[in-house]
């Protein structure tokens, strides 16, 4: 093969660019997805939740969540008339198999509160990570890099909502990814897919056509623990004041 | 030059410092992953790795593409907005390969009461029954078709 000096000078930069591409590795799993065009969150419509536990089972099946750990779970509140400040809260096995039925109403009210990672915009968990293993992705989802995590569990302590756990086999932090592998492909999350009453809705705040904008304008919507200033993004419709 | 007359030992230290700094830079270059810092103080490539996790739920769009008869049956009924996999479970494998993976038949005795068992803890407007009292052991699907549960006589709520 004969190469002139001119040809070599042209080929060398081209080879360098090609080598850079080889080094960059495989491209992202969802090529048609642009992170900067989304800001994901979720809407929980409390009056619609019937406590069936479908979301908890679906999450476990979709994300291989180990038994006894939960990326999402359902709590049942019982608030009595005499003691509004101290509700009785149960969540047997995360509400996975539903709740014991209540035959006749005792004093007070009952309601279900599904919980999951709030994907906070100013999340305490990402701030305490000493190695940069947990982070807020450019589309607003709080994720864990399990190859980088060393399992120190600072983030588990830092989360005010108790949404993280240490995976018993992998020994790294694990949590709700908002079904990142689904939402980046245009699907909804497993919990939303399995919810029979539409009590859970995936929300994209950057999408101007998302019904969430109309919903937030016209309903009494809260986030959990607003006093913590975490920028929580899971919105609860008609949330009772006793919920912590 | 008199100020640097006895500076030989300091220069040796300075050389050591420079050598240590170069070693630090080399080690840092090797150890820190390539995509670290791409979007922030984390490994950018991990986003793609998390997105590559396989999905087990196919999503109702995939179901409706083939099962148009069921989609039509559900339309207008009380269960119109209940997604297929809410009852049938995760069936991504079936959607990928409908011929060889067939879903199991469901047991309405377990399934219906999961949502419709009476409990005062549930929202008042949600249809609930005390199964033993309501059906006397007769399976739900004898009267109610799961995809469109209203009674055919038109007397259902």
Interface residues (C-beta under 8 A of the other chain):
Chain A: X23 X24 X25 X26 X27 X28 X29 X30 X33 X35 X47 X48 X49 X50 X51 X52 X53 X54 X58 X61 X62 X63 X76 X78 X98 X99 X101 X102 X103 X104 X105 X110 X111 X112 X132 X133 X134 X135 X136 X137 X138 X143 X145 X146 X147 X148 X177 X179 X180 X181 X182 X184 X185 X187 X188 X190 X193 X194 X195 X196 X197 X198
Chain B: X33 X34 X36 X39 X40 X41 X42 X43 X45 X46 X47 X48 X49 X50 X51 X52 X53 X54 X55 X56 X57 X59 X60 X61 X81 X82 X83 X85 X86 X87 X89 X90 X114 X115 X117 X118 X119 X120 X121 X122 X123 X126
